[in-house]
C-alpha cells in the first residue's frame, strides 16, 4: 500500500492511508461541506418556493451581452424553468454535500458536482474559482483510493466480502 518511509495517516476505520489519500479524503469532506451549506442557504432564502432565483437570473441578464450563449441559456431555459432549476440546484447541492461528507458514492457525487458547477458558469455566474470547483471532482473521480470507501469490496482486497463482515 505505501512504502515504509512514506508518511501515513490512520483513518477512522483503523487502516493506515498514505498522506495524499488522507488529504484527498479531507478535501472531499470540505468540498462536500461547502456544497451542503450552499444547499442549506438556498433553502433558507426560500429558493424552492419563491421567485428568488428568477429575479436573480433577470438581474444577471442585464449584465450579459445579448449575443452570448449565457444570454440564450438564461432566456430560453433557465428563466422559464426557474422553479425546476432551483430544485435541481438546491437538491443537487445537498446530495453532493451528503455523498462527499458521508463517503458514499463519491464518484456519483463528483459527476453531479461537475454538472451543477458547469451550469452555474453557463448561467452567467462564471468566476475563475469555478475552475477549481470543476477540477476537484475530476481528481476525486480519477484518483480516489479504493480504501477510502469502506462500503465496497475492492477486487483482490484482503478485507473480505462486504457480506462477510460482522
N, C-alpha and C positions, 0 to 999 in steps of 0.2 A: 504494500500500500504506500509506504513512504520510506525514504532512506533513514538510517539511524540518526544522521546528523540534521535532518530536516525538522524544523520546529512543528509541533503538533498541538492541537487543542482538543481537550476532552469534550465530547458532545454530551447533551443531556441524557442520551441513551447509554452512555458509558464507553462508546467507541472513540478511538483516537482519530481525529481528522487532521490532515495536513493543513497548515495555516492558510493557504489560498482558498481551500474549500470552506474552511470555517469563516473566512472573510466574505466569501460569496454568500454563505448562508445568512450572515448578519446583514449584508447589503440587501438581500432579498427581503428580509424581515422589515428593514427600514423602508424599503420601496413599497412593500405591502401596507405598512402603517400609513405612509403618505397617501396612498390611494384610498384606503379605508376612511381616513379622516376627511379626505376630499369628498367622498360619497356621503359621509355623515353631515358635512357642511351643506351639501346640496339639499339634503332632506330638511335640515334646519331652516334654510332660507325659503323653503316651500317650492322648490323647483318642480316637484312632481304634481302639484295641484294648483299652480298659478301660471300666469303668463310671463313669469320672470325670464325664462330662457328666450322666449320670443322677443321680448323687449331688448335683451342683451344682443341678440342677433341683429335686430333692426338698428340698434345703436352702432354696432360694429360695421354694418353695411354702409354707413355714411363715410367711413374711413377707407373703404376698399374701392379701387378703380373698377368701373363697370365692365371692362374688357377682360378681367381676370377670371380664372377658374373658381376662386373662392367666392366671388360675387355670384357666379352662376350656381354654385353649390348651395349657397345660402338662399337665394331666391327661388330655386326650383325644388330643393329638397328640405333643407333644414328649417326654414321659416314655416312652410305649410305643414310640416310634420313635427312641430316643436315639442309637443307632448310626448310623442314616440321617442324623439331624440333625447329628451330629458330622462325618460325611463331607462333607455339603453345606457346613457351616460352614467346616471346615478347608480343603478343596479350593477352595471358593469364594474364601476369603481369599487363598490362594496365587495363584489365577488373576487376581483383581483386582489384586493387587500386581504380578504379572508384566506384565499388559496395560498397566497405567499406567506402570510404570517403563520398559518397552521401547517405549512409544508405538505399540502395535499394537492396533487395535480398542478404542480408549479409550472409545468410547461404549458398546460392549457391556460393558466392564468397569464403567462407571458404572451401568448398569442392574443388573448383578449386585451391585454395592456397595449400591445402594438396597435391593434385595431382602434382602440379608443384614442390613443395619443395621435395617430395619423389623422383621424377625423377631426380632432380638436385643431390640429395645424391647418388642415384643409379649410375648416370653417372660418378662417381669418384670424385665429388666435395664435398664430405662429410666433414662437420665441425660440432663440437658439438653445435654450435649456431643454426644449422638447427633443432635440437630437439625442441628448443623454438619456431621456426617458424612453426613447425608441431603441437605442443601442443596448441598454442594460437587459431588457428581456431577451435579446438575442444571445447575450452572454449566458443567461440562465438556460436558454434552450440548448445551446451547443456545448456548454461546459459544466452543466450540473453534474456533480459527483453522485453516482448511484447510491452511495451510502448516506447521502443527505436526506433521502426519503426512505424511512424505515418501513413504509407501508407496502412496498413492493419487493418481490423476490428478484434479485439480480441473478441471471443465469451464471452458474459456476460459483455462486456465493456459498460460503460455509455456514451461513446463518440458518439454513433450513427453509422449508416451505412456510409461507405465512400461516397456513392452516395447522402446522405442527407446533406453532408457538403457543405457550400457555400463559 
